[in-house]
Amino acid sequence: MVDAIRASEGFVPALSLVADECGKILGHVILSYVALDTGQRLLELGPLSVCPERQGKGIGGDLVRTALGIADELNEPLVLVLGFPAYYRRFGFQRASAFGIAPPDGIPDDAWMAVTLSSYSPALRGKVIWPPAFSGVT
């Protein structure tokens, strides 16, 4: 999936982050653009990965916080994620439906979340349409 995102029009090189230690990759996160049915582009976080032996050490959290900070600096209005609510709530994510952002078909509302950034406007609304790089995501 990461290779497909990197080859897509939605790829943002500044938002593909790697955590490493002495040249060993410990984790990775990528934010890329998805589109609303209105034509507006929004950032989607994922996938996020941390090598199994280093999970639970804060690496994923550092990657998420850094990526959100960069997205905010780029004046993005919000970031979406499909993931575990218990994990992503710690970064301020809430159900995206509370912001009027509907998930793609087949995605459960409780796992479809968004966090607003500095340039967010409540006028931003619509349904996300997965790009081809996300085909098969449910």
Residue pairs with C-beta under 8 A, 6 or more apart in sequence:
1 47
1 133
1 134
1 137
2 28
2 30
2 47
4 132
4 133
5 11
5 30
5 32
5 133
5 134
6 16
6 30
7 133
8 32
8 131
8 132
8 133
9 33
9 131
10 32
10 33
10 34
10 41
10 131
10 133
11 32
12 31
12 32
12 33
12 43
12 74
14 70
14 74
15 30
15 31
15 32
15 43
15 67
15 70
15 71
16 28
16 29
16 30
16 31
17 28
17 29
17 30
17 63
17 66
17 67
17 70
18 25
18 27
18 28
19 25
19 26
19 27
19 28
19 50
19 59
19 62
19 63
20 26
25 51
26 50
26 51
26 54
26 59
27 48
27 49
27 50
27 51
27 54
27 59
27 60
27 63
28 47
28 48
28 49
28 63
29 45
29 46
29 47
29 48
29 49
29 60
29 63
29 64
29 67
30 45
30 46
30 47
31 43
31 44
31 45
31 67
31 71
31 79
32 43
32 44
32 131
32 133
33 41
33 42
33 43
33 44
33 131
34 41
34 42
34 43
34 44
34 80
34 128
34 129
34 130
34 131
34 134
35 41
35 42
35 128
35 129
35 131
36 42
36 101
36 125
36 126
36 127
36 128
36 129
37 126
37 127
37 128
37 129
38 125
38 126
40 124
40 126
42 76
42 77
42 78
42 79
42 80
42 101
42 124
42 128
43 71
43 76
43 78
43 79
43 80
44 79
44 80
44 81
44 82
44 128
44 134
45 64
45 67
45 79
45 80
45 81
45 83
46 81
46 82
46 83
48 60
48 63
48 64
48 83
50 57
50 59
50 60
50 63
61 90
61 91
64 88
64 91
65 91
67 79
68 79
68 91
68 115
68 117
71 79
71 117
72 117
72 118
72 119
75 118
75 119
76 117
76 119
77 116
77 117
77 119
77 120
77 121
77 124
78 99
78 101
78 114
78 115
78 116
78 117
78 120
78 124
79 114
79 115
79 117
80 96
80 101
80 112
80 113
80 114
80 128
81 88
81 93
81 113
81 114
81 115
82 103
82 107
82 111
82 112
82 113
82 137
83 93
83 111
83 113
84 111
85 93
85 110
85 111
85 113
88 113
88 115
89 113
91 115
92 115
92 116
93 113
93 114
93 115
94 113
94 114
94 115
95 109
95 110
95 112
95 113
95 114
96 102
96 103
96 112
96 113
96 114
97 103
97 109
97 112
98 114
99 114
99 116
99 120
99 122
99 124
99 125
100 122
100 124
100 125
100 126
101 112
101 114
101 124
101 125
101 126
101 127
101 128
102 126
102 127
102 128
103 109
103 112
103 127
103 128
104 127
104 128
104 129
104 130
104 134
104 137
106 138
107 137
107 138
130 137
